[in-house]
């Protein structure tokens, strides 16, 4: 039987980063579901508050969420997500989003 440990599926769906519990994932999804140009500042504060309330670093998970669950299926919102990423002023997140994007 072939070893599939390096398959595309395993690479993207067996993450090498900390994955938050479902409640936190839902809170992040809620923030992105309600994101607009008009409330970007408030959503930045909301996201930072949610992520800082945890002791873990979810940068890898957030980058994959943004690329795989948002940008890849919502092309009309690319500029909104890019502006939000800039608004967050988080260099490690920028790098991880770029890395994740280029792995596609």
PERAMO-V831797 format. One record per run of one state. SS is the DSSP state (a for helix, b for strand, c for the rest). FROM is the first residue (numbers start at 1). TO is the last residue. If there is no record, write none. Layout:
ss=SS from=FROM to=TO
ss=SS from=FROM to=TO
This chain:
ss=c from=1 to=7
ss=a from=8 to=13
ss=c from=14 to=21
ss=a from=22 to=33
ss=c from=34 to=39
ss=a from=40 to=52
ss=c from=53 to=58
ss=a from=59 to=71
ss=c from=72 to=74
ss=a from=75 to=88
ss=c from=89 to=90
ss=a from=91 to=103
ss=c from=104 to=104
